[in-house]
Amino acid sequence: MEPPSSITELTLLAVDNHLHQLWEGTIMRATIALPCIIVAAQLLSATGPAQAAPAKAKAQAAERWCLRTESGGSDCGYRSLEQCNATRAGNAYSFCWRSRREHKGTPGR
């Protein structure tokens, strides 16, 4: 290969060399990153639903519903909205809501 004869050719040669190095680096990073991403996705998909199901079941088991009566009292011993609504049936001035607190001492119904 003969040496470059002008500054323009030298500049083009340097730019071409730089782009070639960037391209090789990009291919190398993609070659390393792609298998890592695939393995991470497989691990997350294998453990995600299995761990989420017990947490959801535990949250539903601990879920409480409260009944506010027309006299102003409340009872947070209901384990479902249906159970709470069945108790308040016929009473237009009472309502049920989901409790956001833990009710350790409230007996279950």
HELIX and SHEET records of a PDB file:
HELIX    1   1 ILE A    7  ALA A   62  1                                  56    
HELIX    2   2 LEU A   81  ARG A   88  1                                   8    
SHEET    1   A 3 SER A  74  TYR A  78  0                                        
SHEET    2   A 3 TRP A  65  ARG A  68 -1                                        
SHEET    3   A 3 PHE A  95  ARG A  98 -1                                        
END                                                                             
